[in-house]
Amino acid sequence: MSNFQHFSVNQLIQLSESNADIQIVDIRDAASFASGHVEGSVNLNNENLASFVAEADMDQPLIVVCYHGISSQGAAQYLGEQGFDDVYSLDGGYQAWHEAHA
């Protein structure tokens, strides 16, 4: 059983516009994150993963973003196993989000 759900770019845009309390993590490499990312997202990597999990609000929805929505599924699954209640993988990843905002 998966511990995450799929989330569309349109759902993320609607949620962002509603000012809902959400957490967004971007698992792409630092250079990609620096060149562009979803507003309000945190660049999550092996170095800061443990501290993020320790400090994050497990009850707040968590959306995982990667390049194209593939590796975020594994990361979302892992984060769900760490105790997050509502974990989502962004379908299409940053690429789809970026195209929707172009």
C-alpha positions in Angstrom: 0.0 0.0 0.0 1.4 3.4 -0.9 1.6 6.1 1.7 1.2 9.0 -0.7 -1.3 10.3 -3.3 -0.8 11.9 -6.6 -1.2 15.7 -6.9 -1.7 17.7 -10.1 -0.2 21.0 -10.9 -3.6 22.5 -11.1 -4.4 21.3 -7.5 -1.1 22.8 -6.3 -1.9 26.1 -8.0 -5.3 26.2 -6.4 -3.9 25.3 -3.0 -1.2 27.9 -3.3 -3.8 30.6 -4.2 -5.9 29.7 -1.3 -3.0 30.3 1.1 -3.5 26.9 2.6 -0.9 25.7 5.1 1.2 23.2 3.0 4.8 22.1 3.0 6.6 21.7 -0.3 9.9 19.9 -0.7 11.9 19.8 -3.8 14.3 16.8 -4.1 16.1 18.0 -7.2 19.8 18.9 -7.0 20.9 22.2 -5.5 21.8 23.8 -8.9 18.4 22.9 -10.4 16.6 24.2 -7.3 18.7 27.4 -7.4 17.7 28.0 -11.0 14.0 27.8 -10.3 11.6 26.2 -7.9 8.0 26.2 -6.6 7.5 29.3 -4.4 7.9 28.4 -0.7 9.5 25.0 -1.3 12.5 23.6 0.6 15.4 21.9 -1.2 15.4 18.5 0.5 18.6 16.4 0.2 20.4 13.7 2.1 22.2 16.3 4.3 19.0 18.0 5.6 16.5 15.1 5.5 16.8 14.0 9.1 16.5 17.6 10.5 13.6 18.3 8.1 11.7 15.2 9.3 12.5 16.0 12.9 11.3 19.6 12.6 8.4 19.3 10.2 4.7 19.4 11.0 3.6 15.8 10.4 -0.1 16.9 10.3 0.4 19.5 7.5 0.1 18.3 3.9 3.5 17.6 2.3 4.0 17.9 -1.4 7.1 16.4 -3.0 8.5 17.8 -6.2 11.2 16.4 -8.5 12.1 16.9 -12.2 9.2 15.0 -13.9 7.2 13.4 -11.1 8.9 10.0 -11.1 11.5 10.1 -8.2 9.1 12.2 -6.1 6.9 9.1 -5.8 9.6 7.1 -4.0 10.5 10.1 -1.8 6.8 10.6 -1.0 6.5 7.0 -0.1 9.5 7.2 2.2 8.2 10.4 3.9 4.8 8.8 4.4 6.6 6.0 6.2 8.4 8.6 8.4 5.0 9.6 9.8 3.6 12.3 7.6 -0.2 12.0 7.4 -0.8 13.6 4.0 1.9 13.1 1.5 1.6 13.9 -2.2 3.8 13.5 -5.3 3.5 16.3 -7.8 2.5 14.7 -11.2 4.8 16.0 -13.9 7.2 17.5 -11.3 8.8 20.9 -11.5 8.8 20.7 -15.3 5.0 20.6 -15.4 4.7 23.3 -12.8 7.1 25.5 -14.7 5.2 25.1 -17.9 1.9 26.0 -16.2 3.5 29.2 -15.1 5.2 30.1 -18.3 
